[in-house]
Amino acid sequence: MKKVVACVVSVHAGSNEDLSKEEHATIQVGLDGVVGDRHQSYERSAWKGDKQPQGTIRRNERQWSAVSVEELAEIQDAMDLTEPLTATCLGANLCLTGLRELSRLPKGTLLKFPSGAELLVEEFNPPCHDMGKKLASTYTTRSGDALSSTAFSKAAKHNRGVVGVVEVAGTINAGDEVSVEIYATPAWLVRSPD
């Protein structure tokens, strides 16, 4: 397993109607997710286009979400925004730096924090249309052109961040160093050609 060290820039939690989350100095994570967050639960309802029919109660593989400073800058540039794109407005729980390709972390990657908390990456977090509409109504472009409701989906197609589950409960602080153990298929599991 390859290890990388990153840093927590900010932590967020909340259940605002506009999809944003408040920034905090510290968040608590339990085995059911980020304490006080709209996604805190062991289960969730499937949405249209999900793996199961809409409305099906399923395991919540989206207990937390993370973005990186580096990928936010790429999205901001692609959208030609005058204001910085932040983890707060995107509703992410963690904003990290030192992971230029956070969105490409494979399922099974572990994020380990000084408190002992561990987060397990489940999947890439695709950009949603509701967030695109919100950003189009809030942000302006440097060129002065109106921002379309699909601009976010196009700009964040490959760099929206990741979601996952809590593997070990604990505390996560802004400024924490995070050890990232990138998942790799164990050698004993790889079959050699016969």
C-alpha positions in Angstrom: 0.0 0.0 0.0 1.5 3.3 -1.1 1.4 6.1 1.6 1.0 9.8 1.0 0.8 12.6 3.6 -1.7 15.4 3.1 -3.1 18.1 5.3 -6.7 19.0 6.4 -7.3 22.7 5.4 -10.8 22.8 6.8 -13.6 20.7 8.2 -17.4 21.1 7.7 -20.7 19.8 8.9 -24.3 20.8 8.7 -27.7 20.3 7.1 -28.4 23.6 5.3 -31.2 23.6 2.7 -28.8 25.3 0.1 -26.5 22.2 0.3 -23.7 24.1 2.0 -22.0 23.2 5.3 -20.6 25.3 8.1 -16.9 25.4 8.7 -15.7 24.3 12.1 -12.4 24.0 13.9 -13.2 20.3 14.7 -15.6 17.6 13.6 -16.5 14.4 15.3 -16.9 11.3 13.2 -18.9 8.3 14.5 -19.4 4.9 12.8 -22.6 6.4 11.3 -20.8 9.5 9.8 -20.0 13.1 10.7 -21.9 14.1 13.9 -24.5 16.7 13.1 -24.3 16.4 9.3 -27.2 15.8 6.9 -25.5 12.6 5.7 -25.0 11.1 9.1 -26.6 7.7 8.9 -26.0 4.0 8.3 -28.5 4.1 5.5 -29.9 6.3 2.8 -32.6 6.3 0.1 -31.5 5.6 -3.4 -32.1 8.5 -5.9 -33.0 8.4 -9.6 -30.2 6.8 -11.6 -28.7 5.1 -8.5 -27.6 1.5 -8.2 -31.0 0.5 -7.0 -34.5 1.7 -7.9 -35.3 5.2 -6.6 -36.5 5.2 -3.0 -34.9 1.9 -2.1 -33.3 2.0 1.4 -29.7 1.0 1.1 -26.4 1.2 2.9 -25.0 4.7 3.1 -21.7 4.7 1.3 -21.7 8.6 1.4 -21.3 9.3 5.2 -18.6 11.9 4.4 -17.3 13.8 1.4 -13.9 15.4 0.7 -12.5 17.9 -1.9 -9.0 19.1 -2.4 -7.7 22.7 -2.7 -5.9 21.7 -5.9 -9.0 20.3 -7.6 -11.2 23.2 -6.5 -8.7 25.5 -8.2 -9.0 23.5 -11.4 -12.8 23.6 -11.3 -12.8 27.4 -10.5 -10.5 28.1 -13.5 -12.6 25.9 -15.8 -15.7 27.8 -14.7 -14.0 31.2 -15.1 -15.2 32.2 -11.6 -14.5 35.6 -10.0 -14.8 34.2 -6.5 -13.0 31.2 -5.0 -14.9 27.9 -5.0 -14.9 26.5 -1.5 -15.6 23.3 0.4 -18.3 25.2 2.3 -20.4 26.1 -0.7 -19.9 22.6 -2.2 -21.1 20.9 0.9 -18.0 18.9 1.5 -17.0 17.7 5.0 -13.2 17.9 4.4 -11.0 20.1 2.4 -7.5 18.6 1.9 -4.3 19.8 0.4 -1.4 17.7 -0.9 -3.6 15.4 -3.0 -3.6 16.8 -6.5 -5.6 13.9 -7.7 -7.9 13.2 -4.7 -10.8 12.2 -7.0 -8.7 9.4 -8.5 -8.1 7.7 -5.1 -9.3 4.0 -5.5 -12.0 2.4 -3.4 -10.4 1.0 -0.2 -8.0 3.9 0.3 -7.7 4.8 4.0 -7.4 8.4 5.4 -5.9 8.2 8.9 -5.9 11.1 11.3 -3.9 11.8 14.5 -6.9 11.1 16.8 -7.1 7.6 15.4 -10.1 8.4 13.2 -10.0 6.6 9.9 -12.1 7.3 6.8 -12.5 4.7 4.0 -12.9 5.9 0.4 -15.9 4.3 -1.3 -16.1 6.1 -4.6 -15.7 9.3 -6.7 -18.3 11.9 -5.9 -19.9 12.9 -9.3 -21.1 16.6 -9.6 -24.8 16.9 -9.2 -27.2 19.1 -11.2 -28.7 20.7 -8.0 -25.3 22.0 -7.0 -24.8 23.3 -10.6 -28.0 25.3 -10.4 -27.0 26.7 -7.0 -23.6 27.8 -8.2 -25.1 29.3 -11.4 -27.3 31.5 -9.2 -24.6 32.5 -6.8 -21.3 32.9 -8.8 -20.3 35.2 -11.6 -17.7 34.7 -14.3 -14.6 36.8 -15.0 -15.8 37.3 -18.5 -19.1 38.6 -17.4 -21.0 35.8 -19.1 -23.8 34.1 -17.3 -22.9 30.9 -15.7 -24.9 28.0 -17.0 -26.5 25.4 -14.7 -24.4 22.7 -16.4 -21.0 24.5 -16.0 -20.2 22.8 -12.7 -21.0 19.3 -14.0 -18.7 19.9 -17.0 -15.9 21.5 -15.0 -16.0 19.0 -12.2 -16.6 15.9 -14.3 -13.3 14.2 -13.1 -12.3 16.2 -10.1 -15.3 16.6 -7.7 -13.7 14.7 -4.8 -14.6 11.4 -3.1 -17.1 10.0 -0.6 -16.9 7.2 1.9 -17.6 5.7 5.2 -16.1 6.0 8.7 -13.9 3.1 9.5 -12.8 4.2 13.0 -14.5 7.0 15.1 -12.6 10.0 16.3 -12.0 13.7 15.9 -10.7 15.5 12.8 -9.3 19.0 13.1 -8.4 21.7 10.7 -4.6 21.6 10.4 -4.4 17.8 11.0 -1.9 15.8 9.1 -3.6 12.9 7.3 -1.8 9.7 6.3 -3.3 8.5 3.0 -2.9 4.7 2.4 -3.7 4.3 -1.2 -5.3 0.9 -1.9 -3.5 -1.5 -4.2 -4.6 -5.0 -4.9 -2.5 -7.4 -2.7 0.1 -9.3 -4.7 -1.3 -12.6 -3.4 -4.7 -11.8 -5.0 -3.3 -11.0 -8.5 -3.5 -14.1 -10.7 -0.6 -14.8 -13.0 -1.5 -15.8 -16.6 -1.5 -19.5 -17.0 
